[in-house]
């Protein structure tokens, strides 16, 4: 079993870095396509309600930071 402090640290990281609905709306509308949206506001709200979503660059930055600490 994982150390309780490790689990707490991971949960804190997730909660602090998960994007909100406004971020998802903006990302979808500005980066996917200029065509009419396939996902509706309801789709995005459902996704946000069911998952914690963390941008890849946040995770990669944290990984790099941890690797530097190990050196």
C-alpha positions in Angstrom: 0.0 0.0 0.0 1.2 3.5 -0.8 2.3 5.8 2.0 -0.6 8.0 3.1 1.5 11.1 2.7 2.3 10.1 -0.9 -1.4 9.6 -1.6 -2.2 12.9 0.0 0.5 14.7 -2.1 -0.9 13.2 -5.3 -4.4 14.1 -4.5 -3.3 17.7 -3.7 -1.4 17.9 -7.0 -4.5 16.7 -8.9 -6.8 19.1 -7.2 -4.4 22.1 -7.6 -3.8 21.4 -11.3 -7.0 20.1 -12.7 -8.6 22.5 -15.1 -12.0 24.1 -14.7 -14.9 24.2 -17.1 -13.9 27.6 -18.4 -10.5 26.3 -19.4 -12.1 23.3 -21.2 -14.5 25.6 -23.1 -11.7 27.9 -24.1 -9.4 25.1 -25.1 -12.0 23.3 -27.1 -13.3 26.3 -29.0 -9.8 27.7 -29.8 -7.7 24.6 -30.5 -9.8 21.9 -32.0 -11.4 23.3 -35.2 -13.1 26.3 -36.8 -16.1 24.1 -37.8 -19.2 24.1 -35.6 -18.5 22.3 -32.3 -19.1 18.6 -32.1 -19.1 18.8 -28.3 -21.8 20.9 -26.7 -21.5 22.8 -23.5 -23.3 19.9 -21.9 -20.6 17.4 -23.2 -17.9 19.6 -21.7 -19.7 20.0 -18.4 -20.2 16.2 -18.2 -16.5 15.6 -18.9 -15.5 18.1 -16.3 -17.9 16.5 -13.8 -16.6 13.0 -14.3 -12.8 13.5 -14.7 -9.9 15.4 -13.3 -8.2 16.9 -16.3 -4.6 18.1 -16.0 -2.8 19.6 -19.0 0.1 17.4 -20.2 2.6 20.3 -19.8 1.8 20.6 -16.1 2.6 16.9 -15.6 5.8 17.1 -17.7 7.0 20.2 -15.8 6.4 18.4 -12.5 8.3 15.3 -13.8 11.2 17.5 -14.8 11.2 19.2 -11.4 11.3 15.8 -9.7 14.1 14.6 -11.9 16.2 17.6 -11.1 15.6 17.1 -7.4 16.9 13.5 -7.7 20.2 14.7 -9.3 
